[in-house]
């Protein structure tokens, strides 16, 4: 029988001695900073101005996938939610729900991924929580992160700010994250050369805002894909949108896999892409700046905001026809993030 | 066969149409406020000063128990973590991980509990997230909350601030939450007249700070109970502690149930109690103020901080002997919060 010492026990979540050891040996040293290290009930820091605050739980399955894992995802996803308000992400919480029996070696890999992602994004983990539930009461590991950021003066980004005439920019190719995760599901029998695009986009947003502070909307097309994100923005801003299929960047492997499986890449999740909506006068300048950043190299102008058909998104297909692009209904791929 | 319409489906977590309907029909109307209602990727608000930031995931089983439910707990627990830094809790996130098949009627009860707890504590839910996992991948419902609060000028509370000579105050009777939850476990065959003490303590803390801004430490003895909390504070502050068993408030039903089951109430979780450590000159004044508040009526001075045996807690028992009170080791009652 294998030793239980390399696995998470219920007592690791009891709040007692093993909980303290787990936190102090496995978590705090890797994420160390003066605010976290105080280990009080809450983190304390000084901050003044317009703050952005967001949270997401990550339940992706499997927890390791090409291009990332649940740890990297849990930082990048929340960094991106803050960046989509134009905020500089600063302080993060990380809360783990671990299934009894989870391997400590896997936890260590994920703790390291989290550390690397925070370093790339320039954020600090300042508070956290660990719960352990009995075997069968959760699937391996769920992570919640919440983040606090600061919005620079003069930035006013919201999903309700799109105006007719604005251009719609997309920072790169779509559909990789969803397919990369799906390709690892146990039931799937083929392997595809697709990596998740999981990445922190806050520095790309800083670059774009330097090129034009007049960016009206930013959003990352995660669950529900590009189609759902554009519908959300059209609804919130009470405008219509027209996009061109031939301008939407797409990797050949993604196109082929979607065709094979009957998926529409417009509905497949991304974790390292953003949609930006801004005045036409600034569009080329922002696009050029975007393309200088490693996460925006394949950026493109994919369409524009119109007065007609408010709340609806229409796509001109490669065949020249028009197609109404609805929000995702049903669930294409569960547990993608 | 029962209709699936009154249950949570995987598609409620897809990010698509059903997710939007769930958020806009079942969550936002109940928790409505101008910041939340914008529904951008992050909440935006102005705030300046020393902020406190904390998170906890709640995995309590069962999700309904005498005196509360997972919703009330998820607000009170995080309110209390902020209050234990002396902060005024302000802005909250709520992230749900729901098992496919969960009843919408139960979700509604919990959403209402959350609303009532936020109203009592005076906090606002400004951002959130909903994930759905397939049946068997989680146990009914897990909730994560994170909270942001503001620390008033002149308040400096930390687990490392206890000084020899300080008095140790406890706001009331111990052990109710743990026993109340345990009494609902399916395997248990008896019922006990014990309700969870689950409550928001932020207003009690405001009252106590009004009586003395010199409070050195505050902590709520949750997982691991009073014994573990005192050990944490003794370790963080590098001091010893002496407490008197006969001064620790205890309900007769809790005493009897613990005796029957072989539990030590010092290790049983509380969700509406706090420990305060402060200079002896202010102890009676703070105690009197505490007793005016409905959550501090049975407050008591239970011991003092000493120079000797740093990091250790010693209790004088009712029999007059001395007993070393260690931190909880192992897990007394899993999934208590």
Interface residues (C-beta under 8 A of the other chain):
Chain A: X9 X10 X11 X13 X14 X15 X16 X17 X18 X19 X20 X38 X39 X40 X41 X42 X43 X44 X45 X46 X47 X48 X49 X50 X51 X52 X53 X54 X55 X56 X57 X58 X59 X61 X80 X81 X82 X84 X85 X87 X91 X93 X94 X95 X96 X97 X126 X127 X128 X129 X131 X132 X133 X134 X136 X137 X138 X139 X142 X144 X146 X147 X148 X149 X151 X158 X159 X160 X219 X220 X222 X223 X224 X228 X232 X236 X267 X269 X327 X328 X329 X330 X331 X332 X334 X335
Chain B: X9 X10 X11 X13 X14 X15 X16 X17 X18 X19 X20 X38 X39 X40 X41 X42 X43 X44 X45 X46 X47 X48 X49 X50 X51 X52 X53 X54 X55 X56 X57 X58 X59 X61 X80 X81 X82 X84 X85 X87 X91 X93 X94 X95 X96 X97 X126 X127 X128 X129 X131 X132 X133 X134 X136 X137 X138 X139 X142 X144 X146 X147 X148 X149 X151 X158 X159 X160 X219 X220 X222 X223 X224 X228 X232 X236 X267 X269 X327 X328 X329 X330 X331 X332 X334 X335
